Amino acid sequence: MKKKNFLLLTLLLALSVVLAACNFGGEEEDKSASKEKDGEGSKEINLVIASEPPSLHPGLATDSTSGVILQNVFEGLTTRKDGEIQNAAAEDVKISDDQLTYTFTLRDSKWSNGDAVTASDFEYAWKWALNPANASEYASILYPIKGAQAYNLGEGSEEDLGIKVVDEKTLEVTLENPTPYFLELTAFKTYFPIHKATAEANDTWYAEAGETYVTNGPFKLTDWQHGGSVTLEKSENYWDAKNVALNKVNISMVESETTTVTMFDAGEIDFLGAPFGTVALDAIDRYNEEGILNIEPYSAIYWYKFNTTGEFTSNVNIRKALTLAVDRQGLIENITKGEQTPALGMVPNAVEGFEDATGYFEDNDIEGAKAALEAGMKELGISDPSEIEIGISINTSEAHSAIAQHIQESWVKNLGINVTIDNSEWQVFLDKLTALDFDTARMGWIADYNDAYSFLEQFDSAENGNNDTGWENAEYASLLQQSAKETDPAKRIELLKQAEKIAMTEFPVAPIYYYTNLSVKKDYVENMAPDQLGNVYLKYVDIKK
């Protein structure tokens, strides 16, 4: 999930900085509209997201705010349930002996407008994302498909893609190399189908709710008040509609974490936690004491990205100094309070093969930071650290602000440099990252699939849509390419660790902490807990009085 991701958003940070607060009583619970309505048998749930979704197009969305809507109104060939991959739009998958060809047989399912979901709809969506003219920032997640990278980079043709429609219900996909996690990828939003006829008739089909927003998931988008709210309703045409308990999902856009805590306490929302809002930092202790705070493991990282083309942050020693001079444990104990773990590398310990990774530097290494700063100043021809000015860019969030202030204090106190904090609304913030209009910027990244490659791939090239640092390294990129072709699991992980080591020598990012996912919910909400990748599938959620 990308930076916008991640992923990675206000939610992203929130993701990891859970919160707690406020009491709620029986009278307050009765205010909630999410319970089963008397006499109607209709089940509704009230939720929040932190901002307007930047895009509800599966091929353009890069952030978790957009992603949580998309994954509940669309459905891929596969999906996740209880952390495991299972068939979704596909009822059967056959894999060739050489692990290169996947044959998907689609089940009899329909779009929200009643049309049949066909293999051509998947072909259209994937080719659309790979077409360089469409500037899909997540196109690289389709690169395991034969010819995908070459086509997306303008070096190959659409005809060479390993995507073949055998018939209406059969899609054959050929890969460049065996990809053990490919069925995890087909559950990701960039792999969702798009109703071809609608998209070809209206190139802004995804901009509003209504008849043009045709989807194939358990819910359909029935109302979108831009900047205000999103409403989802159960899709009567969904193939598994009988197992969808909720009839309606009311999602308000609320930026302030303090406000969302107040809303939860008042019974105005029924669940609070990424990706549906964030538990405010000052509410964590109280919710914990009340016994309602849930803390879940999370394959995600909170890091500061560096603009490696910046006036001062172009220098590797300056980036190293800033990375070492962060008191991560103090941040966790005094600010985030969510049982996070200091991040001393780019890949969380929750990822397979990295469980015993010890990291590439020491937390709060002030002496090492001062030495790196001195080396960087010499290389830049600077004699006084006060000549160095570093801006910290964040998106609007009480939690992000508190974290930035903690880091700002460390850098000013220990390094003697000047540090300012720049706060922007979410979409403006994302635009600044894309344009490299920052020195260092907070970002979260949630694994798109449970593999180390998901954390490392975005830095394979400065042109990667999720890079946002300007950094690239030929040896690093080569190691990632080798890992994609390596079939021995142990050797593949070793290649990925070698790549991570290179990045943690040049510091395109300063890892801060590995996330946990904190949430609270009302007693009558069932089956609503984010999985290890932070996904919440409303299809499985129920409301019980």
GULUMVEX-723111 format. One line per 2 residues: number of its first residue (from 1); for each residue x, y, z of C-alpha. Coordinates in nm, 4 decimals. Example, Ala and Ser with C-alpha at 12.3 -4.5 7.8 and 13.67 -1.06 7.14 Angstrom:
REM residues 2
1	1.2300 -0.4500 0.7800 | 1.3670 -0.1060 0.7140
//
This chain:
REM residues 545
1	0.0000 0.0000 0.0000 | 0.1672 0.2973 -0.0860
3	0.2960 0.5968 0.0918 | -0.0404 0.7410 0.0242
5	-0.0219 0.4002 0.1268 | 0.0634 0.2419 0.3661
7	0.1401 0.2868 0.2987 | 0.1350 0.3565 0.4420
9	-0.1591 0.8168 0.5275 | -0.2898 0.9764 0.8298
11	-0.4343 0.6375 0.8856 | -0.0932 0.4850 0.8268
13	0.0658 0.6575 1.1112 | -0.2436 0.6194 1.3012
15	-0.2106 0.2625 1.2097 | 0.0765 0.2266 1.4279
17	0.0067 0.4865 1.6882 | -0.3037 0.3642 1.8373
19	-0.4852 0.5429 2.1046 | -0.7199 0.5117 2.3882
21	-0.9708 0.7290 2.5683 | -1.3124 0.7943 2.7064
23	-1.5811 0.5934 2.8756 | -1.9073 0.4818 2.7228
25	-2.2257 0.3650 2.8854 | -2.5460 0.1941 2.7940
27	-2.7284 0.5151 2.7086 | -2.4538 0.6235 2.4738
29	-2.4533 0.2886 2.2967 | -2.8236 0.3214 2.2297
31	-2.7510 0.6301 2.0210 | -2.5724 0.4221 1.7616
33	-2.7498 0.3708 1.4324 | -2.5374 0.0685 1.3607
35	-2.7455 -0.1813 1.5511 | -3.0129 -0.3876 1.3949
37	-3.3157 -0.1690 1.3343 | -3.6334 -0.2823 1.4991
39	-3.8732 -0.4406 1.2583 | -3.6469 -0.3927 0.9565
41	-3.3791 -0.6547 1.0097 | -3.1352 -0.4093 0.8531
43	-2.7841 -0.3997 0.9924 | -2.5774 -0.0826 0.9677
45	-2.2371 0.0120 1.0971 | -2.0931 0.3600 1.1460
47	-1.7230 0.4175 1.0777 | -1.4749 0.6960 1.0009
49	-1.1851 0.7550 0.7670 | -0.9385 1.0394 0.8130
51	-0.9821 1.2168 0.4824 | -1.1292 1.2226 0.1350
53	-1.0129 0.9115 -0.0570 | -0.7623 1.0423 -0.3144
55	-0.8877 0.7989 -0.5787 | -1.1424 0.5183 -0.5990
57	-0.9936 0.3789 -0.9195 | -0.8221 0.0427 -0.8542
59	-0.5448 0.1304 -1.0975 | -0.4744 0.4745 -0.9511
61	-0.5220 0.4342 -0.5763 | -0.2017 0.4146 -0.3731
63	-0.3152 0.4832 -0.0178 | -0.4947 0.2963 0.2594
65	-0.7862 0.5408 0.2786 | -0.8799 0.4681 -0.0807
67	-0.7807 0.1049 -0.0411 | -1.0207 0.0234 0.2415
69	-1.3133 0.1439 0.0292 | -1.1933 -0.0358 -0.2817
71	-1.1401 -0.3706 -0.1112 | -1.4991 -0.3705 0.0066
73	-1.6671 -0.2688 -0.3187 | -1.4411 -0.4664 -0.5523
75	-1.3127 -0.8218 -0.5380 | -1.0088 -0.9796 -0.6995
77	-0.9540 -1.3306 -0.8253 | -0.8472 -1.4145 -0.4708
79	-0.9046 -1.2574 -0.1308 | -0.7955 -1.2948 0.2292
81	-0.9833 -1.4468 0.5187 | -0.8300 -1.4973 0.8617
83	-0.4924 -1.4155 0.7082 | -0.5180 -1.6903 0.4475
85	-0.5607 -1.6609 0.0715 | -0.8786 -1.8100 -0.0722
87	-1.0599 -1.8026 -0.4046 | -1.2913 -1.5082 -0.4646
89	-1.3972 -1.4036 -0.8161 | -1.2132 -1.7158 -0.9305
91	-1.3658 -2.0449 -0.8247 | -1.0645 -2.2472 -0.9358
93	-0.6936 -2.1885 -0.9968 | -0.4577 -2.4289 -1.1700
95	-0.0808 -2.3752 -1.1611 | 0.1557 -2.5328 -1.4111
97	0.4339 -2.7618 -1.2920 | 0.6964 -2.4965 -1.3687
99	0.5004 -2.2440 -1.1553 | 0.4852 -2.0003 -1.4471
101	0.1297 -2.0329 -1.5767 | -0.1831 -1.9687 -1.3704
103	-0.5214 -2.0586 -1.5154 | -0.8104 -1.8897 -1.3359
105	-1.1646 -2.0131 -1.3847 | -1.4142 -1.7441 -1.2898
107	-1.7266 -1.8269 -1.0954 | -2.0694 -1.7082 -1.2113
109	-2.0667 -1.3619 -1.0594 | -2.2133 -1.0264 -1.1539
111	-2.1268 -0.6619 -1.1488 | -2.3424 -0.4284 -0.9435
113	-2.5306 -0.3359 -1.2623 | -2.6191 -0.7006 -1.3298
115	-2.3648 -0.7697 -1.6061 | -2.1553 -1.0860 -1.5851
117	-1.7975 -1.0513 -1.4576 | -1.5714 -1.1812 -1.7337
119	-1.2041 -1.2563 -1.7881 | -1.1924 -0.9565 -2.0220
121	-1.2698 -0.7257 -1.7277 | -0.9551 -0.8445 -1.5496
123	-0.7515 -0.8217 -1.8689 | -0.8735 -0.4661 -1.9255
125	-0.7917 -0.3514 -1.5711 | -0.4418 -0.4981 -1.5668
127	-0.3501 -0.3672 -1.9108 | -0.4898 -0.0259 -1.8176
129	-0.2652 -0.0069 -1.5111 | 0.0396 -0.1182 -1.7105
131	-0.0197 0.1260 -1.9948 | 0.2441 0.3979 -1.9324
133	0.0013 0.6610 -2.0593 | -0.2157 0.6078 -1.7498
135	0.0662 0.6760 -1.5003 | -0.0443 0.4125 -1.2491
137	0.1958 0.4457 -0.9567 | 0.1284 0.0858 -0.8529
139	0.1908 -0.0630 -1.1980 | 0.5081 -0.2272 -1.0671
141	0.3058 -0.4674 -0.8527 | 0.1998 -0.6288 -1.1836
143	0.5620 -0.6823 -1.2920 | 0.5656 -1.0543 -1.2087
145	0.3483 -1.0958 -1.5217 | 0.5459 -1.1749 -1.8354
147	0.6257 -0.8613 -2.0342 | 0.4645 -0.6292 -1.7767
149	0.7721 -0.4315 -1.6773 | 0.8902 -0.3847 -2.0339
151	0.5474 -0.2635 -2.1458 | 0.5072 -0.0269 -1.8512
153	0.8524 0.1233 -1.9125 | 0.7800 0.1766 -2.2804
155	1.0220 -0.0957 -2.3868 | 0.7697 -0.3625 -2.4842
157	0.4243 -0.4018 -2.6312 | 0.0810 -0.4879 -2.4965
159	0.0744 -0.7889 -2.7284 | 0.3714 -0.9420 -2.5416
161	0.1951 -0.9415 -2.2033 | 0.1341 -1.2792 -2.0428
163	-0.2366 -1.2083 -2.0033 | -0.4662 -1.4226 -2.2164
165	-0.8442 -1.4411 -2.2216 | -0.9198 -1.8017 -2.3136
167	-1.2953 -1.7492 -2.2921 | -1.5418 -1.5434 -2.0853
169	-1.4736 -1.7458 -1.7728 | -1.1064 -1.8382 -1.8192
171	-0.8019 -1.6155 -1.7714 | -0.4525 -1.7501 -1.8340
173	-0.1608 -1.5621 -1.6806 | 0.2045 -1.6337 -1.7586
175	0.4757 -1.5035 -1.5254 | 0.8326 -1.3922 -1.5907
177	0.9607 -1.6060 -1.3042 | 0.8044 -1.8312 -1.0407
179	0.6418 -1.5986 -0.7869 | 0.5412 -1.7869 -0.4697
181	0.3189 -1.5034 -0.3484 | 0.1360 -1.4417 -0.6786
183	-0.2011 -1.5473 -0.5380 | -0.1514 -1.2857 -0.2668
185	-0.0989 -1.0261 -0.5376 | -0.4243 -1.1143 -0.7118
187	-0.6049 -1.0150 -0.3907 | -0.4518 -0.6639 -0.4067
189	-0.6436 -0.3614 -0.5367 | -0.4374 -0.3037 -0.8518
191	-0.5410 -0.6553 -0.9611 | -0.9134 -0.5841 -0.9198
193	-1.1247 -0.5999 -1.2374 | -1.2811 -0.2952 -1.3989
195	-1.6140 -0.3044 -1.5834 | -1.4726 -0.2583 -1.9301
197	-1.7856 -0.1224 -2.1013 | -1.8384 0.1445 -1.8345
199	-1.4741 0.2576 -1.8300 | -1.4518 0.2789 -2.2079
201	-1.7722 0.4839 -2.2228 | -1.6740 0.7274 -1.9448
203	-1.3138 0.7932 -1.8485 | -1.4202 0.9571 -1.5198
205	-1.6468 0.6684 -1.4166 | -1.4718 0.6439 -1.0783
207	-1.5130 1.0079 -0.9726 | -1.8652 0.9874 -0.8285
209	-2.1083 0.7421 -0.6752 | -2.3987 0.6345 -0.8942
211	-2.4696 0.4257 -1.1998 | -2.1250 0.4711 -1.3520
213	-1.9466 0.3381 -1.0440 | -1.9869 -0.0295 -1.1279
215	-1.8257 -0.2765 -0.8878 | -1.8149 -0.6521 -0.8269
217	-1.7630 -0.6722 -0.4501 | -1.9922 -0.7393 -0.1540
219	-2.0855 -0.3699 -0.1297 | -2.1631 -0.0947 -0.3771
221	-2.0914 0.2771 -0.3489 | -2.4300 0.4493 -0.3195
223	-2.3310 0.7943 -0.1947 | -2.0127 1.0008 -0.1919
225	-2.0260 1.3423 -0.0323 | -1.6802 1.4698 -0.1207
227	-1.4975 1.5822 0.1901 | -1.7850 1.4589 0.4069
229	-1.8890 1.0945 0.3864 | -1.9090 0.7716 0.1900
231	-2.1993 0.5278 0.2029 | -2.1793 0.1634 0.1034
233	-2.4751 -0.0709 0.0687 | -2.4876 -0.4461 0.0284
235	-2.4804 -0.5487 -0.3365 | -2.7730 -0.7732 -0.4184
237	-2.5827 -0.8986 -0.7240 | -2.2768 -1.0158 -0.5300
239	-2.2249 -1.3904 -0.5748 | -2.1996 -1.4548 -0.1981
241	-2.4562 -1.1955 -0.0838 | -2.6295 -1.4456 0.1448
243	-2.3220 -1.4477 0.3673 | -2.2928 -1.0674 0.3919
245	-2.4578 -0.9585 0.7171 | -2.4303 -0.5798 0.6902
247	-2.6843 -0.3931 0.4809 | -2.5283 -0.0487 0.5053
249	-2.1944 0.1086 0.5965 | -2.1891 0.4787 0.6883
251	-1.8380 0.6243 0.6722 | -1.7718 0.9817 0.7854
253	-1.4546 1.1729 0.7018 | -1.3082 1.3053 1.0267
255	-0.9522 1.4342 1.0406 | -0.9153 1.4933 1.4149
257	-0.8273 1.1883 1.6211 | -0.9602 1.3589 1.9334
259	-1.2954 1.4054 1.7604 | -1.3146 1.0408 1.6543
261	-1.2497 0.9295 2.0110 | -1.5338 1.1554 2.1287
263	-1.7585 1.0081 1.8600 | -1.6770 0.6542 1.9675
265	-1.7445 0.7329 2.3325 | -2.0769 0.8922 2.2388
267	-2.1845 0.5863 2.0411 | -2.1721 0.7714 1.7088
269	-1.9257 0.5257 1.5574 | -1.8871 0.1567 1.6306
271	-1.5208 0.0850 1.5600 | -1.2063 0.2946 1.5777
273	-0.8710 0.1820 1.4485 | -0.6771 0.1753 1.1241
275	-0.7804 0.1755 0.8521 | -1.1029 0.3246 0.9934
277	-0.9598 0.6164 1.1860 | -0.7065 0.6144 1.4642
279	-0.7172 0.5820 1.8391 | -0.5926 0.9146 1.9713
281	-0.2634 0.8979 2.1593 | -0.4095 1.0415 2.4791
283	-0.6891 0.7810 2.4775 | -0.4707 0.4708 2.4753
285	-0.4169 0.4412 2.8495 | -0.7846 0.4818 2.9327
287	-0.9064 0.2290 2.6767 | -0.6408 -0.0104 2.8020
289	-0.7639 0.0302 3.1593 | -1.1208 -0.0285 3.0418
291	-1.0082 -0.3542 2.8817 | -1.1373 -0.2677 2.5340
293	-0.8099 -0.1791 2.3609 | -0.7097 -0.4407 2.1030
295	-0.3452 -0.4559 1.9939 | -0.2770 -0.6640 1.6837
297	0.0520 -0.7503 1.5094 | 0.1109 -0.5578 1.1911
299	0.3435 -0.6041 0.8924 | 0.4047 -0.2320 0.8616
301	0.6675 0.0305 0.9267 | 0.6664 0.3987 1.0167
303	0.9608 0.5743 0.8570 | 1.0860 0.9132 0.7518
305	1.1671 0.9340 0.3824 | 1.4530 1.1582 0.2724
307	1.4586 1.3693 -0.0412 | 1.7987 1.2510 -0.1600
309	1.8119 1.5402 -0.4077 | 1.7697 1.8054 -0.1370
311	2.0217 2.0739 -0.0430 | 2.1343 1.8950 0.2744
313	1.9611 1.5572 0.2534 | 2.1455 1.4762 -0.0698
315	2.4436 1.3990 0.1551 | 2.4478 1.0415 0.2839
317	2.6245 1.1346 0.6081 | 2.3630 1.3985 0.6891
319	2.0929 1.1357 0.6297 | 2.2842 0.8935 0.8502
321	2.3163 1.1503 1.1284 | 1.9432 1.2235 1.1206
323	1.8638 0.8504 1.1266 | 2.0888 0.7676 1.4217
325	1.9797 1.0682 1.6296 | 1.6249 0.9447 1.6915
327	1.5230 0.8061 2.0319 | 1.2808 0.5401 1.9094
329	1.2295 0.3638 2.2404 | 1.1564 0.6938 2.4120
331	0.9106 0.7788 2.1361 | 0.7264 0.4502 2.1847
333	0.7199 0.4705 2.5635 | 0.6144 0.8336 2.5876
335	0.4275 0.9160 2.2676 | 0.2844 0.6245 2.0665
337	0.2329 0.3840 2.3622 | 0.1144 0.1033 2.1371
339	0.3752 -0.1646 2.2092 | 0.5517 -0.0870 1.8821
341	0.9111 -0.2007 1.8216 | 1.1995 0.0319 1.7314
343	1.2746 -0.0097 1.3596 | 1.6440 -0.0579 1.2892
345	1.5908 -0.1827 0.9351 | 1.3388 -0.1569 0.6525
347	1.1690 -0.4959 0.6872 | 0.9657 -0.5708 1.0034
349	1.0556 -0.8727 1.2131 | 0.7014 -1.0028 1.1526
351	0.7977 -1.0867 0.7921 | 0.9074 -1.4433 0.7198
353	1.2846 -1.4792 0.7110 | 1.3440 -1.1562 0.9020
355	1.2266 -1.2719 1.2449 | 1.5763 -1.2660 1.3926
357	1.7047 -0.9549 1.2157 | 1.8875 -0.7325 1.4651
359	1.9044 -0.4171 1.2550 | 2.1767 -0.2115 1.0910
361	2.2362 0.0623 1.3483 | 2.1758 0.1420 1.7150
363	1.8748 0.3288 1.8423 | 1.9481 0.6790 1.9743
365	2.3181 0.6594 1.8801 | 2.4034 1.0215 1.9500
367	2.7811 0.9802 1.9262 | 2.7481 0.8016 1.5927
369	2.5077 1.0716 1.4737 | 2.7501 1.3507 1.5681
371	3.0342 1.1765 1.3864 | 2.8226 1.1371 1.0730
373	2.7104 1.4992 1.0980 | 3.0707 1.6191 1.1188
375	3.1633 1.4114 0.8133 | 2.8631 1.5422 0.6211
377	2.9382 1.9047 0.7106 | 3.2960 1.8645 0.5905
379	3.1749 1.7216 0.2597 | 2.9279 2.0097 0.2194
381	3.1792 2.2761 0.3210 | 2.9827 2.3743 0.6335
383	3.1510 2.4755 0.9572 | 2.8497 2.5406 1.1818
385	2.5604 2.2907 1.2190 | 2.3186 2.5834 1.2596
387	2.3681 2.6447 0.8862 | 2.1765 2.3230 0.8206
389	1.8008 2.3590 0.7887 | 1.5805 2.0513 0.7715
391	1.2053 2.0538 0.7212 | 0.9873 1.7686 0.8471
393	0.6776 1.7283 0.6301 | 0.3710 1.5584 0.7768
395	0.0053 1.5259 0.6873 | -0.2467 1.6696 0.9317
397	-0.2708 1.4420 1.2340 | -0.2293 1.4916 1.6059
399	-0.0240 1.1733 1.6256 | 0.2058 1.2599 1.3336
401	0.2556 1.6042 1.4875 | 0.3513 1.4614 1.8273
403	0.5996 1.2248 1.6673 | 0.7482 1.5035 1.4534
405	0.7947 1.7240 1.7592 | 0.9752 1.4426 1.9403
407	1.2123 1.3931 1.6465 | 1.2548 1.7673 1.5977
409	1.3641 1.8034 1.9612 | 1.6173 1.5210 1.9230
411	1.7725 1.6732 1.6109 | 1.7887 2.0269 1.7479
413	1.9201 1.9260 2.0897 | 2.1716 1.6633 1.9817
415	2.2852 1.7906 1.6418 | 2.2412 2.1673 1.6754
417	2.0651 2.2015 1.3404 | 1.7510 2.4006 1.2569
419	1.4353 2.1937 1.2136 | 1.0875 2.3054 1.1115
421	0.7628 2.1112 1.0746 | 0.5427 2.1526 0.7688
423	0.1828 2.0315 0.8091 | -0.0349 1.9711 0.4999
425	-0.3726 1.8209 0.4161 | -0.3431 1.4596 0.2946
427	-0.3688 1.5092 -0.0818 | -0.1422 1.8159 -0.0743
429	0.1065 1.6162 0.1328 | 0.1052 1.3304 -0.1203
431	0.1600 1.5743 -0.4046 | 0.4629 1.7169 -0.2234
433	0.6119 1.3703 -0.1832 | 0.5647 1.2917 -0.5506
435	0.7257 1.6232 -0.6494 | 1.0138 1.5773 -0.3983
437	0.9079 1.9069 -0.2435 | 1.0369 1.8259 0.1060
439	1.3519 1.7452 0.3045 | 1.2220 1.4556 0.5091
441	0.8634 1.3331 0.5252 | 0.6818 1.0939 0.7506
443	0.5236 0.7942 0.5841 | 0.3913 0.4563 0.6762
445	0.4152 0.1441 0.4659 | 0.1925 -0.1574 0.5100
447	0.2904 -0.4780 0.3326 | 0.0840 -0.5249 0.0180
449	0.1579 -0.8957 0.0534 | 0.3400 -1.0841 0.3252
451	0.6898 -1.0771 0.1828 | 1.0012 -0.8637 0.2330
453	0.9928 -0.7681 -0.1341 | 0.6854 -0.5566 -0.0586
455	0.8995 -0.3241 0.1559 | 1.2060 -0.3176 -0.0689
457	1.0670 -0.3113 -0.4224 | 0.9574 0.0532 -0.4158
459	1.3217 0.1657 -0.4106 | 1.4310 -0.0394 -0.7134
461	1.4319 0.2799 -0.9196 | 1.3890 0.6505 -0.8637
463	1.1085 0.6278 -1.1204 | 0.9077 0.3809 -0.9113
465	0.5773 0.5500 -0.8267 | 0.6119 0.4638 -0.4585
467	0.9770 0.5670 -0.4212 | 0.9376 0.9351 -0.3246
469	1.3049 0.9738 -0.2325 | 1.4902 1.0151 -0.5621
471	1.7286 0.7401 -0.4454 | 1.8380 0.4469 -0.6574
473	2.1315 0.2088 -0.6555 | 2.2256 -0.0264 -0.9392
475	2.3540 -0.3038 -0.7104 | 2.0410 -0.2812 -0.4965
477	1.8191 -0.3094 -0.8050 | 2.0246 -0.6028 -0.9335
479	1.9848 -0.7924 -0.6059 | 1.6088 -0.7422 -0.6183
481	1.6031 -0.8730 -0.9746 | 1.8053 -1.1757 -0.8708
483	1.5696 -1.2413 -0.5802 | 1.2738 -1.2431 -0.8202
485	1.4353 -1.5237 -1.0179 | 1.5672 -1.7240 -0.7215
487	1.3577 -2.0344 -0.6480 | 1.5460 -2.1430 -0.3354
489	1.3651 -1.9677 -0.0437 | 1.6736 -1.9364 0.1775
491	1.8912 -1.7962 -0.1021 | 1.6141 -1.5565 -0.2021
493	1.5879 -1.4149 0.1511 | 1.9635 -1.3734 0.1654
495	1.9543 -1.1673 -0.1554 | 1.6812 -0.9486 -0.0068
497	1.8853 -0.8979 0.3099 | 2.1870 -0.7948 0.1020
499	1.9702 -0.5386 -0.0752 | 1.8349 -0.4051 0.2537
501	2.1910 -0.3696 0.3835 | 2.2841 -0.1490 0.0876
503	1.9848 0.0772 0.1504 | 2.0692 0.0946 0.5190
505	2.4166 0.2143 0.4253 | 2.2861 0.4979 0.2068
507	1.9720 0.5829 0.4103 | 1.6987 0.6823 0.1631
509	1.4752 0.6374 0.4672 | 1.5091 0.6595 0.8440
511	1.3158 0.3657 0.9923 | 1.1324 0.4754 1.3068
513	0.9206 0.1868 1.4390 | 0.7355 -0.1264 1.3359
515	0.3639 -0.0830 1.3699 | 0.1078 -0.2479 1.5847
517	-0.2597 -0.1969 1.5032 | -0.4666 -0.0577 1.7909
519	-0.8435 -0.0522 1.7831 | -1.1574 -0.0384 1.9957
521	-1.5061 -0.1570 1.9068 | -1.8531 -0.1771 2.0532
523	-1.9551 -0.5084 2.2083 | -2.2201 -0.5728 1.9434
525	-1.9685 -0.5561 1.6562 | -1.8427 -0.9016 1.5591
527	-1.5659 -1.0282 1.3311 | -1.4097 -0.6859 1.2842
529	-1.0390 -0.7111 1.3468 | -0.7693 -0.6045 1.0994
531	-0.5467 -0.8821 0.9703 | -0.1654 -0.8710 0.9734
533	-0.1679 -0.6506 0.6638 | -0.4228 -0.4118 0.8147
535	-0.7119 -0.5270 0.5968 | -1.0688 -0.5114 0.7271
537	-1.3166 -0.7025 0.5121 | -1.6652 -0.5791 0.5945
539	-1.8086 -0.8852 0.4234 | -1.7408 -1.0828 0.7407
541	-1.8561 -0.8206 0.9927 | -2.1826 -0.8656 1.1792
543	-2.3903 -0.6626 1.4232 | -2.5447 -0.8521 1.7140
545	-2.7645 -0.6943 1.9806
//
